[in-house]
Amino acid sequence: MVMIMGLALMVYTIAERKLREALEKVEETIPDQKGKPTKKPTIRRVFQVFEGITALYKGSEMMKVLNMKPIHQKVLSLLGHEYERMYCTGYG
């Protein structure tokens, strides 16, 4: 169990660092919990932003991602093409 927690924390930290580096590179910000722009969001905050995103399936095929807003697309593009592909934005 400790090994799983360690692995989860490592993934969490890597994702947070990747997003922060991307924000710094393109000189962008995303809103924090109070709506103020920040260049150093936590991944917990990003997870909160993505709450409510739903995938619509027909059988085993994903048809559409619902409730996507510009902030979601911005975060996905900052994280990279792999993340955009998962949400079928920009790279069908």
Sequence and secondary structure as in RCSB ss.txt:
>XXXX:A:sequence
MVMIMGLALMVYTIAERKLREALEKVEETIPDQKGKPTKKPTIRRVFQVFEGITALYKGSEMMKVLNMKPIHQKV
LSLLGHEYERMYCTGYG
>XXXX:A:secstr
 HHHHHHHHHHHHHHHHHHHHHHHHTT  EE TTS EESS  HHHHHHHTTT EEEEETTEEEEEES  HHHHHH
HHHH HHHHHHTTSS  
